[in-house]
Amino acid sequence: MASEAILEDWRRDALKVEDAVANAVIGQRAVIHLINVALFARGHVLLEGGVGVGKTTLLRAFARATGGDFERVEGTIDLMPGDLVYHTFVDADGKPRIDPGPLLRYGEGLTTFFFNEINRSRPQVQSLLLRAMAERSVSAFGRECRFPHMTVFADRNKVEKEETFELASAARDRFLFELNMPTPATSEIRRSLVFDPIFHDVDALIERVPPAVIDSTRMNEIGAAVQRSVTTSPSIERYILNIWEATETPLRFGVELDGVDMQRLILAGASPRGMSALVRAARVVAWLSGRTHLIPEDVHEVLLPALSHRVFFTPIYELRRQELAETLSEMIIQRIAVP
């Protein structure tokens, strides 16, 4: 097990990553922090947000701060699973060639893989990506190709519904977090984004991020050490198990939402994988706060991003998912007795 001194050194480096990314991306400090939590919890992230809010810039900044390679793929209706693995073309001599595709281009150096508009791609493509997320490997060119340090980020197009394929529940459950990246609301930040020339040049912005603040090849080691070092008391364990039950039968804990028939709201509660993800993320929150034990506030910080996409509503309420998931999370925090 890593010593307290080593864990503290890693913690300082992890916080430097957040500061480094904030040099290029303003008005998104909460999102930056939660992505950092996901990185050290070694989980993937499903991003929500409008067009042009800076998702690609944010992820490029994280890739630079962690010293790894960044790759981006656009989801389209004609994208096929093989397109992620290899690229075919005719070279200057008129001969056909096959090169590694976006998943394999950087080999084990790939740390940040961004799949933009994932719901525009076919289910077969989504399935290949899910395997890559789960195993951090794919079979290609007669061998097993591994990318052990990769974190997958995916974005869904929520505005246009034509030629889209919504993610299945099992697919969404593979993501540690579902995060909303909003348009900044403060007038000062809006003014800077519109009128400051530095924010019009993405490459110049990325250059402001110090490179390799932390060694990306050690992220798995650091993440595992954090999980071993942060303890959970019996009372915290009972509290988390009560939260799990509340996602399945909220009425049992007095959780009610205005205008909602609570008997008909829940189709399926959080999965064991989802609750495990919640605990992994909460331990990272505790570690980043300089503690070696879990407190309720650590759980509260990651409850919505870790569980909102893992609690499934009946069809009558599914269209109100975003609103109801947020309200349900708030009511669970309010109603369940805190140890």
C-alpha positions as CSV (number, residue, x, y, z in Angstrom):
1,M,0.0,0.0,0.0
2,A,1.2,3.5,-0.8
3,S,2.5,5.5,2.1
4,E,0.6,8.6,3.3
5,A,3.5,10.8,2.0
6,I,3.2,9.3,-1.5
7,L,-0.6,9.7,-1.5
8,E,-0.2,13.3,-0.4
9,D,2.3,14.0,-3.2
10,W,-0.1,12.4,-5.7
11,R,-3.0,14.5,-4.3
12,R,-1.1,17.7,-4.8
13,D,-0.4,16.7,-8.4
14,A,-4.0,15.8,-9.0
15,L,-5.1,19.2,-7.8
16,K,-2.5,20.8,-10.0
17,V,-4.2,19.0,-13.0
18,E,-7.4,20.9,-12.1
19,D,-5.6,24.2,-12.0
20,A,-3.8,23.5,-15.2
21,V,-7.0,22.8,-17.1
22,A,-8.6,25.9,-15.6
23,N,-5.9,27.9,-17.4
24,A,-7.7,27.1,-20.7
25,V,-11.3,26.6,-19.7
26,I,-13.1,29.2,-17.6
27,G,-16.5,29.0,-16.0
28,Q,-16.5,25.2,-15.7
29,R,-14.7,24.6,-12.4
30,A,-17.3,22.1,-11.1
31,V,-17.2,20.1,-14.3
32,I,-13.4,20.1,-14.2
33,H,-13.3,18.8,-10.7
34,L,-15.8,16.0,-11.4
35,I,-13.8,14.9,-14.5
36,N,-10.7,14.9,-12.4
37,V,-12.6,12.7,-9.9
38,A,-13.6,10.3,-12.7
39,L,-10.0,10.1,-14.0
40,F,-8.6,9.0,-10.6
41,A,-11.6,6.7,-10.1
42,R,-10.7,5.2,-13.5
43,G,-14.1,5.7,-14.9
44,H,-15.6,6.9,-18.2
45,V,-17.8,10.0,-18.6
46,L,-20.9,10.7,-20.6
47,L,-21.0,14.5,-21.3
48,E,-24.1,16.5,-21.9
49,G,-24.0,20.1,-23.2
50,G,-25.0,22.3,-26.1
51,V,-22.9,22.8,-29.2
52,G,-19.9,25.1,-28.7
53,V,-19.6,25.1,-24.9
54,G,-16.0,23.9,-25.1
55,K,-16.2,20.1,-24.5
56,T,-13.4,19.3,-27.0
57,T,-11.2,22.1,-25.6
58,L,-11.8,20.8,-22.1
59,L,-10.8,17.3,-22.9
60,R,-7.8,18.3,-24.9
61,A,-6.7,20.3,-21.9
62,F,-7.0,17.2,-19.7
63,A,-5.1,15.1,-22.2
64,R,-2.2,17.7,-22.2
65,A,-2.2,18.0,-18.4
66,T,-2.0,14.2,-18.0
67,G,0.7,13.9,-20.6
68,G,-1.2,11.5,-22.9
69,D,-2.6,11.5,-26.4
70,F,-6.0,12.8,-27.4
71,E,-8.3,11.3,-30.1
72,R,-11.7,12.4,-31.3
73,V,-14.3,10.6,-33.4
74,E,-17.5,12.1,-34.8
75,G,-20.6,9.8,-34.6
76,T,-22.3,9.5,-37.9
77,I,-25.0,7.2,-39.3
78,D,-22.5,5.6,-41.8
79,L,-19.7,4.9,-39.2
80,M,-18.9,1.2,-38.9
81,P,-17.2,-0.7,-36.1
82,G,-14.1,-1.3,-38.2
83,D,-13.7,2.5,-38.7
84,L,-12.6,2.8,-35.1
85,V,-10.0,0.1,-35.5
86,Y,-8.5,0.6,-39.0
87,H,-8.4,3.2,-41.8
88,T,-8.3,2.1,-45.5
89,F,-7.1,4.4,-48.3
90,V,-5.2,4.5,-51.5
91,D,-1.6,5.9,-51.2
92,A,0.2,8.2,-53.6
93,D,1.3,5.1,-55.7
94,G,-2.2,4.0,-56.2
95,K,-1.8,1.0,-53.8
96,P,-4.4,0.2,-51.1
97,R,-3.2,0.7,-47.5
98,I,-4.6,-0.1,-44.1
99,D,-3.5,2.0,-41.1
100,P,-4.5,1.8,-37.5
101,G,-7.8,3.7,-36.8
102,P,-8.5,6.2,-34.0
103,L,-8.6,3.7,-31.2
104,L,-5.2,2.2,-32.1
105,R,-3.3,5.2,-33.7
106,Y,-1.5,6.1,-30.5
107,G,-1.2,2.6,-29.0
108,E,-0.8,2.5,-25.3
109,G,-0.2,6.3,-25.2
110,L,-3.9,7.0,-25.8
111,T,-5.4,8.6,-22.6
112,T,-8.4,10.6,-23.8
113,F,-10.8,9.3,-26.4
114,F,-13.7,11.6,-27.2
115,F,-16.7,10.1,-29.1
116,N,-18.8,13.1,-30.2
117,E,-22.5,12.6,-30.7
118,I,-22.3,8.9,-29.8
119,N,-26.0,8.4,-30.4
120,R,-25.6,9.2,-34.1
121,S,-23.6,6.0,-34.5
122,R,-25.1,2.5,-35.0
123,P,-25.6,0.1,-32.0
124,Q,-22.8,-2.1,-33.5
125,V,-20.3,0.8,-33.1
126,Q,-21.6,1.6,-29.6
127,S,-21.1,-2.1,-28.7
128,L,-17.4,-2.1,-29.9
129,L,-16.8,1.1,-27.9
130,L,-18.4,-0.5,-24.8
131,R,-16.0,-3.4,-25.0
132,A,-13.1,-1.1,-25.4
133,M,-14.3,0.8,-22.3
134,A,-14.8,-2.3,-20.2
135,E,-11.6,-4.1,-21.2
136,R,-9.5,-1.2,-22.5
137,S,-8.5,-3.5,-25.4
138,V,-9.7,-4.6,-28.8
139,S,-8.7,-7.5,-31.2
140,A,-7.2,-6.2,-34.4
141,F,-4.6,-7.2,-37.0
142,G,-4.4,-10.7,-35.4
143,R,-3.5,-9.5,-31.9
144,E,-4.9,-8.0,-28.8
145,C,-4.4,-4.2,-28.8
146,R,-4.4,-2.6,-25.4
147,F,-4.7,1.0,-24.2
148,P,-4.6,0.6,-20.4
149,H,-4.6,4.3,-19.6
150,M,-7.5,5.4,-21.8
151,T,-10.6,7.2,-20.5
152,V,-13.6,7.4,-22.8
153,F,-15.7,10.6,-23.0
154,A,-18.9,10.5,-25.0
155,D,-21.3,13.3,-25.9
156,R,-25.0,12.8,-27.0
157,N,-26.8,15.0,-29.4
158,K,-30.0,15.8,-27.4
159,V,-31.5,18.3,-29.9
160,E,-31.8,16.5,-33.2
161,K,-33.6,13.1,-33.0
162,E,-33.4,12.1,-36.7
163,E,-30.9,9.3,-37.5
164,T,-30.0,8.8,-33.9
165,F,-29.7,5.6,-31.8
166,E,-30.3,6.1,-28.1
167,L,-27.9,4.4,-25.8
168,A,-29.3,1.3,-24.2
169,S,-29.5,1.1,-20.4
170,A,-26.6,-1.3,-20.2
171,A,-24.5,1.1,-22.3
172,R,-25.2,4.1,-20.1
173,D,-24.4,2.0,-17.0
174,R,-20.8,1.6,-18.3
175,F,-20.2,5.3,-17.7
176,L,-19.0,6.3,-14.2
177,F,-20.5,9.8,-14.5
178,E,-23.1,11.6,-16.6
179,L,-22.1,15.3,-16.5
180,N,-23.8,18.4,-17.8
181,M,-21.5,21.1,-19.1
182,P,-23.6,24.2,-19.1
183,T,-23.1,27.5,-20.9
184,P,-21.4,29.8,-18.3
185,A,-24.0,32.1,-16.7
186,T,-21.9,35.0,-15.3
187,S,-21.6,38.1,-17.4
188,E,-17.9,38.5,-16.8
189,I,-17.1,35.0,-18.1
190,R,-19.5,35.4,-21.0
191,R,-17.8,38.7,-22.0
192,S,-14.3,37.1,-21.9
193,L,-15.5,34.1,-24.0
194,V,-16.9,36.4,-26.7
195,F,-14.5,39.4,-26.7
196,D,-11.1,38.1,-25.5
197,P,-9.1,36.9,-28.5
198,I,-7.4,34.2,-26.6
199,F,-10.6,32.2,-26.4
200,H,-10.9,32.4,-30.2
201,D,-7.8,30.3,-30.7
202,V,-8.1,26.8,-29.3
203,D,-4.5,25.8,-30.0
204,A,-3.2,28.8,-28.1
205,L,-5.5,28.0,-25.2
206,I,-4.2,24.5,-25.0
207,E,-0.6,25.8,-25.0
208,R,-1.5,27.6,-21.7
209,V,-2.0,24.2,-20.0
210,P,1.3,23.0,-18.5
211,P,2.1,19.6,-20.1
212,A,2.3,16.3,-18.2
213,V,1.5,17.7,-14.7
214,I,0.9,14.1,-13.7
215,D,2.2,10.8,-15.3
216,S,-0.8,9.3,-17.1
217,T,0.9,5.8,-17.0
218,R,0.6,5.8,-13.2
219,M,-3.1,6.7,-13.1
220,N,-4.2,3.1,-12.6
221,E,-1.7,2.7,-9.8
222,I,-2.8,5.9,-8.1
223,G,-6.4,5.1,-8.5
224,A,-6.0,1.7,-7.0
225,A,-4.0,3.1,-4.1
226,V,-6.7,5.7,-3.4
227,Q,-9.4,3.0,-3.2
228,R,-7.3,1.0,-0.7
229,S,-6.4,3.9,1.5
230,V,-9.8,5.6,2.0
231,T,-11.9,3.8,4.5
232,T,-15.6,3.5,5.1
233,S,-17.1,3.2,8.5
234,P,-20.0,0.8,9.2
235,S,-22.4,3.8,9.6
236,I,-21.4,5.2,6.2
237,E,-21.8,1.8,4.6
238,R,-25.3,1.5,6.0
239,Y,-26.0,5.0,4.7
240,I,-24.9,4.1,1.2
241,L,-26.9,0.9,1.2
242,N,-30.0,2.9,2.2
243,I,-29.4,5.2,-0.7
244,W,-29.3,2.2,-3.0
245,E,-32.6,0.9,-1.6
246,A,-34.1,4.4,-2.0
247,T,-33.3,4.3,-5.7
248,E,-35.4,1.2,-5.9
249,T,-38.3,2.0,-3.5
250,P,-38.2,5.7,-2.7
251,L,-41.5,5.6,-0.8
252,R,-40.0,3.4,1.8
253,F,-37.8,6.3,2.9
254,G,-40.5,8.9,2.6
255,V,-39.1,10.2,-0.7
256,E,-41.9,11.9,-2.7
257,L,-41.9,14.3,-5.7
258,D,-44.6,16.8,-6.5
259,G,-47.0,15.7,-9.2
260,V,-45.4,12.2,-9.5
261,D,-47.0,8.9,-8.7
262,M,-44.2,7.3,-6.8
263,Q,-45.6,3.9,-7.2
264,R,-45.2,4.2,-10.9
265,L,-42.0,6.2,-11.1
266,I,-39.2,3.6,-10.9
267,L,-38.6,1.0,-13.5
268,A,-35.3,-0.1,-12.1
269,G,-33.0,1.3,-9.4
270,A,-29.2,1.6,-9.4
271,S,-27.2,-1.5,-10.3
272,P,-24.5,-3.0,-8.2
273,R,-22.0,-1.6,-10.7
274,G,-23.6,1.8,-10.2
275,M,-23.3,1.7,-6.5
276,S,-19.7,0.5,-6.7
277,A,-19.0,3.5,-9.0
278,L,-20.6,5.8,-6.5
279,V,-18.3,4.5,-3.7
280,R,-15.2,4.7,-6.0
281,A,-15.9,8.3,-6.9
282,A,-16.7,9.3,-3.3
283,R,-13.4,7.9,-2.1
284,V,-11.6,10.0,-4.7
285,V,-13.5,13.1,-3.5
286,A,-12.4,12.3,0.1
287,W,-8.8,11.9,-1.1
288,L,-8.7,15.1,-3.0
289,S,-10.1,16.8,0.1
290,G,-7.1,15.4,2.1
291,R,-9.0,12.8,4.1
292,T,-8.5,9.0,4.4
293,H,-12.1,8.3,5.4
294,L,-15.5,8.8,3.8
295,I,-18.0,11.3,5.1
296,P,-21.6,11.9,3.8
297,E,-20.7,15.0,1.9
298,D,-18.3,13.0,-0.3
299,V,-21.2,10.8,-1.3
300,H,-23.5,13.8,-1.8
301,E,-21.0,15.4,-4.2
302,V,-21.1,12.5,-6.7
303,L,-24.6,11.1,-6.1
304,L,-26.3,12.9,-9.0
305,P,-23.5,12.4,-11.7
306,A,-23.0,8.7,-10.6
307,L,-26.6,7.6,-10.3
308,S,-28.9,9.9,-12.4
309,H,-28.3,7.8,-15.5
310,R,-28.5,4.5,-13.7
311,V,-32.0,4.9,-12.2
312,F,-34.6,4.1,-14.9
313,F,-38.1,5.6,-14.9
314,T,-41.2,4.2,-16.4
315,P,-42.1,5.4,-19.9
316,I,-44.6,7.9,-18.7
317,Y,-41.9,9.8,-16.7
318,E,-38.8,9.1,-18.9
319,L,-39.3,12.3,-21.0
320,R,-38.8,14.3,-17.8
321,R,-35.7,12.3,-16.9
322,Q,-33.3,15.2,-16.3
323,E,-35.6,17.2,-14.1
324,L,-36.9,14.1,-12.1
325,A,-33.4,12.6,-11.6
326,E,-32.1,15.8,-10.1
327,T,-35.1,16.2,-7.8
328,L,-35.0,12.6,-6.8
329,S,-31.3,12.8,-5.8
330,E,-32.0,15.9,-3.8
331,M,-34.9,14.3,-2.0
332,I,-32.9,11.1,-1.2
333,I,-30.2,13.3,0.4
334,Q,-32.8,15.2,2.4
335,R,-34.9,12.2,3.5
336,I,-32.3,9.5,4.4
337,A,-30.8,10.0,7.9
338,V,-27.2,11.1,7.7
339,P,-24.8,9.3,10.0
